């Protein structure tokens, strides 16, 4: 459910209400942090370093989202978009890359979900790099649906099926 609530920040694009923008950014930011905190113990045995980077990137991402909403509420409307466009996106990319790496390593979800995530991260990196050179196109922007689609699919998968049970049992379990 946290995955879906993390996307509430997109609602802010449809309103100028400072209270609504603050609320959705704060809930989204806390959701991003919550996801990382919940997954960290499952990822850590597989790769402590990658798990730590994932956790750090997501905590920073969530904090940026909360700060962006707070600044918007304080009347700094342009700062919010600058934070999302010039800072948040990099935390998101790093966090997503490590998330899909760790999901692939741990097999907590079917591997096709992790591979789909890697592909989506690749397109996100491509669109971000091309934006440095003021290149954009509707077709390129449409590839961002890969990331949103993957995360929504994964959220529904996890709500319906949960994590792969065998991935949750430690190798040294006595049973």
Secondary structure, 3 states (H helix, E strand, C coil): CHHHHHHHHHHHHHCCCHHHHHHHHHHHHHHHHHHHHHHHHHHHCCCHHHHHHHHHHHHHHHHHHHHHHHHHHCCCHHHHHHHHHHHHHHHHHHHHHHHHHHHHHHCCCCHHHHHHHHHHHHHHHHHHHHHHCCCCCHHHHHCCHHHHHHHHHHHHHHHHCCCCHHHHCCCCCCC
